[in-house]
Amino acid sequence: MRNIVLISDPRVTSIPVEESGEALADVRGVLGVDARLADPAGAYAHLRAGLLSRLQDAQRQLPYGYRLLVVEGYRPPVLQRRYFEEYKDELRATFPEMSPDELHVAASRYVSPIEVAPHTAGAAVDLTLAAEDGTELDMGTPVNANPEESDGACYTAAPNVSAGAREHRKILGAALESAGLVNYPTEWWHWSYGDRYWAMTTGARTAIYGPRSHP
């Protein structure tokens, strides 16, 4: 896990964006959506149209009896900034010896800095696996468990999860990778397409989705 490239790494932040102009699309009615992070405007249930299409492809790749359950897609910049600063404050209280730069990097394991955040571009989705009746399957940790509270089990390749959870992560990953998405390795639930992290991972020259506003 020491070789993981974090989203705050210059290899990611230095990648330019050539915005495609693609619209945000509503996921509701197309895929299963959980309302735990719902906002009044419904922003959480929107993604770039190209990403939604790829998620539909991934859904078709899943074995019988499994389905995707979307938890959060687009995230307004003000909310992204708040999440990052709140988590950084938690780390500062827990690890007072950390420098500001170290806190910034450590926080980026779990929340993207605003300047590179794929959720604010509608390019990232937090999701999990569910059974046909909508029951969430065991993935080893809840969605959005941070590294401290999960003892690192939130990392996609974490060894300290059950065999069943490991198999579910494998099923989810196989379907999403086949559709062209990439995973942020510190969060088994976070997958993206078209953002800077996707560009770094795939070797693309530029990202195609940059920050945008939700109507």
TORKOL-390887 format. One record per residue (C-alpha): x, y, z. Coordinates in Angstrom, 3 decimals. Layout:
% residues N
<miza c1="X" c2="Y" c3="Z"/>
...
//
This chain:
% residues 215
<miza c1="0.000" c2="0.000" c3="0.000"/>
<miza c1="3.001" c2="2.274" c3="0.306"/>
<miza c1="3.186" c2="2.506" c3="-3.486"/>
<miza c1="-0.279" c2="4.052" c3="-3.818"/>
<miza c1="-0.286" c2="7.368" c3="-5.674"/>
<miza c1="-2.476" c2="9.765" c3="-3.703"/>
<miza c1="-4.720" c2="12.251" c3="-5.436"/>
<miza c1="-2.674" c2="15.138" c3="-4.009"/>
<miza c1="0.459" c2="13.857" c3="-5.767"/>
<miza c1="1.947" c2="16.247" c3="-8.384"/>
<miza c1="1.725" c2="13.398" c3="-10.906"/>
<miza c1="-2.049" c2="13.854" c3="-10.613"/>
<miza c1="-2.463" c2="17.570" c3="-9.927"/>
<miza c1="-0.221" c2="18.563" c3="-12.849"/>
<miza c1="-2.421" c2="16.862" c3="-15.456"/>
<miza c1="-4.334" c2="19.432" c3="-17.529"/>
<miza c1="-8.071" c2="19.335" c3="-18.137"/>
<miza c1="-9.588" c2="19.682" c3="-21.590"/>
<miza c1="-13.217" c2="20.050" c3="-20.610"/>
<miza c1="-15.581" c2="18.074" c3="-22.819"/>
<miza c1="-18.645" c2="20.111" c3="-21.903"/>
<miza c1="-20.629" c2="16.931" c3="-21.309"/>
<miza c1="-23.767" c2="17.399" c3="-19.225"/>
<miza c1="-24.576" c2="15.965" c3="-15.830"/>
<miza c1="-27.185" c2="13.205" c3="-15.945"/>
<miza c1="-29.559" c2="11.975" c3="-13.242"/>
<miza c1="-28.741" c2="8.462" c3="-12.059"/>
<miza c1="-32.140" c2="7.908" c3="-10.430"/>
<miza c1="-34.366" c2="5.614" c3="-12.423"/>
<miza c1="-31.339" c2="4.241" c3="-14.267"/>
<miza c1="-29.376" c2="2.576" c3="-11.458"/>
<miza c1="-30.085" c2="1.792" c3="-7.828"/>
<miza c1="-29.510" c2="4.879" c3="-5.677"/>
<miza c1="-29.236" c2="5.092" c3="-1.896"/>
<miza c1="-30.498" c2="8.315" c3="-0.291"/>
<miza c1="-28.220" c2="8.425" c3="2.785"/>
<miza c1="-26.328" c2="11.447" c3="1.401"/>
<miza c1="-29.216" c2="13.015" c3="-0.484"/>
<miza c1="-29.325" c2="16.804" c3="-0.725"/>
<miza c1="-32.432" c2="18.922" c3="-1.434"/>
<miza c1="-31.280" c2="19.723" c3="-4.980"/>
<miza c1="-30.549" c2="16.082" c3="-5.816"/>
<miza c1="-26.984" c2="16.917" c3="-6.827"/>
<miza c1="-25.686" c2="13.722" c3="-5.203"/>
<miza c1="-27.562" c2="11.633" c3="-7.785"/>
<miza c1="-25.931" c2="13.223" c3="-10.837"/>
<miza c1="-22.898" c2="12.158" c3="-12.863"/>
<miza c1="-21.409" c2="13.029" c3="-16.232"/>
<miza c1="-23.457" c2="11.301" c3="-18.918"/>
<miza c1="-20.429" c2="9.335" c3="-20.132"/>
<miza c1="-19.737" c2="7.990" c3="-16.668"/>
<miza c1="-23.365" c2="6.992" c3="-16.184"/>
<miza c1="-23.288" c2="5.119" c3="-19.493"/>
<miza c1="-20.213" c2="3.230" c3="-18.347"/>
<miza c1="-21.885" c2="2.349" c3="-15.063"/>
<miza c1="-24.768" c2="0.885" c3="-17.024"/>
<miza c1="-22.228" c2="-1.214" c3="-18.922"/>
<miza c1="-20.705" c2="-2.310" c3="-15.605"/>
<miza c1="-24.142" c2="-3.248" c3="-14.283"/>
<miza c1="-24.592" c2="-5.581" c3="-17.250"/>
<miza c1="-21.225" c2="-7.217" c3="-16.489"/>
<miza c1="-22.204" c2="-8.178" c3="-12.933"/>
<miza c1="-23.118" c2="-11.804" c3="-12.205"/>
<miza c1="-26.787" c2="-12.626" c3="-11.801"/>
<miza c1="-28.180" c2="-11.476" c3="-8.468"/>
<miza c1="-25.865" c2="-8.487" c3="-8.030"/>
<miza c1="-26.508" c2="-4.831" c3="-8.732"/>
<miza c1="-24.777" c2="-1.523" c3="-8.257"/>
<miza c1="-25.986" c2="0.821" c3="-5.550"/>
<miza c1="-24.906" c2="4.445" c3="-5.996"/>
<miza c1="-24.316" c2="6.390" c3="-2.776"/>
<miza c1="-22.921" c2="9.694" c3="-4.045"/>
<miza c1="-21.934" c2="11.221" c3="-7.357"/>
<miza c1="-21.633" c2="14.961" c3="-7.922"/>
<miza c1="-20.603" c2="17.004" c3="-4.891"/>
<miza c1="-20.805" c2="20.834" c3="-4.793"/>
<miza c1="-17.402" c2="22.508" c3="-4.280"/>
<miza c1="-18.445" c2="24.095" c3="-0.977"/>
<miza c1="-19.280" c2="20.654" c3="0.418"/>
<miza c1="-16.060" c2="19.123" c3="-0.923"/>
<miza c1="-13.992" c2="21.837" c3="0.757"/>
<miza c1="-15.838" c2="21.351" c3="4.037"/>
<miza c1="-15.291" c2="17.584" c3="4.014"/>
<miza c1="-11.570" c2="18.027" c3="3.364"/>
<miza c1="-11.038" c2="20.659" c3="6.053"/>
<miza c1="-13.077" c2="18.749" c3="8.644"/>
<miza c1="-11.087" c2="15.569" c3="8.082"/>
<miza c1="-7.827" c2="17.506" c3="8.189"/>
<miza c1="-8.928" c2="18.979" c3="11.532"/>
<miza c1="-9.581" c2="15.449" c3="12.840"/>
<miza c1="-6.107" c2="14.361" c3="11.779"/>
<miza c1="-4.531" c2="17.459" c3="13.343"/>
<miza c1="-6.170" c2="16.640" c3="16.684"/>
<miza c1="-5.067" c2="12.992" c3="16.483"/>
<miza c1="-1.568" c2="13.641" c3="15.130"/>
<miza c1="-0.489" c2="17.070" c3="16.445"/>
<miza c1="3.097" c2="16.396" c3="15.377"/>
<miza c1="2.153" c2="16.512" c3="11.676"/>
<miza c1="3.208" c2="19.542" c3="9.629"/>
<miza c1="0.643" c2="21.384" c3="7.458"/>
<miza c1="2.038" c2="19.674" c3="4.343"/>
<miza c1="1.869" c2="16.247" c3="5.989"/>
<miza c1="-1.725" c2="16.892" c3="7.066"/>
<miza c1="-2.668" c2="17.867" c3="3.520"/>
<miza c1="-1.232" c2="14.651" c3="2.105"/>
<miza c1="-2.687" c2="12.466" c3="4.861"/>
<miza c1="-6.138" c2="13.984" c3="4.412"/>
<miza c1="-6.015" c2="13.255" c3="0.687"/>
<miza c1="-6.054" c2="9.518" c3="1.428"/>
<miza c1="-9.730" c2="9.914" c3="2.272"/>
<miza c1="-10.987" c2="13.236" c3="0.872"/>
<miza c1="-9.763" c2="14.930" c3="-2.303"/>
<miza c1="-8.396" c2="18.480" c3="-2.054"/>
<miza c1="-10.802" c2="20.878" c3="-3.741"/>
<miza c1="-8.402" c2="21.753" c3="-6.558"/>
<miza c1="-8.367" c2="18.190" c3="-7.908"/>
<miza c1="-11.578" c2="16.651" c3="-6.528"/>
<miza c1="-13.314" c2="14.410" c3="-9.093"/>
<miza c1="-16.677" c2="14.526" c3="-7.319"/>
<miza c1="-16.959" c2="18.262" c3="-8.079"/>
<miza c1="-16.568" c2="17.385" c3="-11.754"/>
<miza c1="-19.283" c2="14.733" c3="-11.719"/>
<miza c1="-16.500" c2="12.326" c3="-12.661"/>
<miza c1="-16.466" c2="10.143" c3="-9.543"/>
<miza c1="-19.002" c2="7.873" c3="-7.930"/>
<miza c1="-19.115" c2="6.288" c3="-4.492"/>
<miza c1="-20.996" c2="3.026" c3="-4.748"/>
<miza c1="-21.347" c2="-0.462" c3="-3.394"/>
<miza c1="-22.806" c2="-3.859" c3="-4.298"/>
<miza c1="-26.328" c2="-4.938" c3="-3.410"/>
<miza c1="-28.488" c2="-8.004" c3="-3.870"/>
<miza c1="-31.506" c2="-7.901" c3="-6.183"/>
<miza c1="-33.741" c2="-6.788" c3="-3.306"/>
<miza c1="-31.443" c2="-3.835" c3="-2.571"/>
<miza c1="-29.785" c2="-5.326" c3="0.503"/>
<miza c1="-26.181" c2="-4.122" c3="0.719"/>
<miza c1="-23.571" c2="-6.859" c3="0.623"/>
<miza c1="-20.613" c2="-7.209" c3="2.973"/>
<miza c1="-17.712" c2="-5.185" c3="1.580"/>
<miza c1="-15.539" c2="-5.230" c3="4.694"/>
<miza c1="-16.328" c2="-1.676" c3="5.801"/>
<miza c1="-19.187" c2="0.756" c3="5.316"/>
<miza c1="-18.935" c2="3.220" c3="2.450"/>
<miza c1="-16.934" c2="6.261" c3="3.605"/>
<miza c1="-15.144" c2="4.508" c3="6.480"/>
<miza c1="-11.883" c2="6.378" c3="7.008"/>
<miza c1="-8.469" c2="4.722" c3="7.456"/>
<miza c1="-8.314" c2="5.395" c3="11.202"/>
<miza c1="-11.699" c2="3.986" c3="12.178"/>
<miza c1="-11.379" c2="0.975" c3="9.839"/>
<miza c1="-7.744" c2="0.153" c3="10.670"/>
<miza c1="-6.994" c2="0.526" c3="6.980"/>
<miza c1="-9.689" c2="-1.945" c3="5.887"/>
<miza c1="-11.130" c2="0.782" c3="3.642"/>
<miza c1="-8.142" c2="0.324" c3="1.323"/>
<miza c1="-9.302" c2="-1.689" c3="-1.686"/>
<miza c1="-6.581" c2="-4.335" c3="-1.319"/>
<miza c1="-6.681" c2="-4.450" c3="2.496"/>
<miza c1="-5.882" c2="-7.928" c3="3.838"/>
<miza c1="-7.891" c2="-7.489" c3="7.055"/>
<miza c1="-11.341" c2="-8.155" c3="5.601"/>
<miza c1="-13.294" c2="-11.393" c3="5.362"/>
<miza c1="-13.065" c2="-13.736" c3="2.394"/>
<miza c1="-16.643" c2="-12.839" c3="1.486"/>
<miza c1="-15.942" c2="-9.118" c3="1.505"/>
<miza c1="-12.791" c2="-9.654" c3="-0.558"/>
<miza c1="-14.796" c2="-11.600" c3="-3.142"/>
<miza c1="-17.442" c2="-8.875" c3="-3.318"/>
<miza c1="-14.752" c2="-6.239" c3="-3.878"/>
<miza c1="-13.325" c2="-8.412" c3="-6.641"/>
<miza c1="-16.727" c2="-8.721" c3="-8.344"/>
<miza c1="-17.336" c2="-4.983" c3="-8.107"/>
<miza c1="-13.866" c2="-4.129" c3="-9.375"/>
<miza c1="-14.010" c2="-6.514" c3="-12.321"/>
<miza c1="-17.275" c2="-5.014" c3="-13.575"/>
<miza c1="-16.182" c2="-1.397" c3="-13.164"/>
<miza c1="-12.726" c2="-1.901" c3="-14.652"/>
<miza c1="-14.279" c2="-3.639" c3="-17.669"/>
<miza c1="-16.307" c2="-0.453" c3="-18.214"/>
<miza c1="-13.216" c2="1.769" c3="-18.106"/>
<miza c1="-13.425" c2="3.145" c3="-14.565"/>
<miza c1="-10.467" c2="3.409" c3="-12.188"/>
<miza c1="-10.410" c2="2.990" c3="-8.433"/>
<miza c1="-8.856" c2="5.248" c3="-5.825"/>
<miza c1="-6.987" c2="2.521" c3="-3.903"/>
<miza c1="-7.541" c2="3.958" c3="-0.423"/>
<miza c1="-11.330" c2="3.702" c3="-0.858"/>
<miza c1="-12.852" c2="0.505" c3="-2.240"/>
<miza c1="-16.099" c2="2.366" c3="-3.038"/>
<miza c1="-14.620" c2="5.292" c3="-5.010"/>
<miza c1="-14.414" c2="4.923" c3="-8.800"/>
<miza c1="-13.978" c2="7.526" c3="-11.496"/>
<miza c1="-13.750" c2="8.196" c3="-15.205"/>
<miza c1="-12.483" c2="11.244" c3="-17.073"/>
<miza c1="-10.864" c2="13.030" c3="-14.121"/>
<miza c1="-7.183" c2="13.668" c3="-13.427"/>
<miza c1="-6.738" c2="10.485" c3="-11.387"/>
<miza c1="-8.229" c2="8.458" c3="-14.237"/>
<miza c1="-5.850" c2="10.204" c3="-16.658"/>
<miza c1="-2.833" c2="9.429" c3="-14.464"/>
<miza c1="-3.871" c2="5.795" c3="-14.066"/>
<miza c1="-4.636" c2="5.166" c3="-17.736"/>
<miza c1="-1.881" c2="7.324" c3="-19.241"/>
<miza c1="-4.301" c2="9.738" c3="-20.888"/>
<miza c1="-2.746" c2="13.066" c3="-21.879"/>
<miza c1="-5.507" c2="15.133" c3="-20.268"/>
<miza c1="-8.569" c2="14.803" c3="-18.090"/>
<miza c1="-11.853" c2="15.442" c3="-19.899"/>
<miza c1="-14.015" c2="16.460" c3="-16.935"/>
<miza c1="-13.233" c2="19.481" c3="-14.767"/>
<miza c1="-15.128" c2="21.145" c3="-11.906"/>
<miza c1="-18.610" c2="22.357" c3="-12.756"/>
<miza c1="-21.790" c2="23.652" c3="-11.134"/>
<miza c1="-24.948" c2="21.661" c3="-10.651"/>
<miza c1="-27.991" c2="23.472" c3="-12.126"/>
//
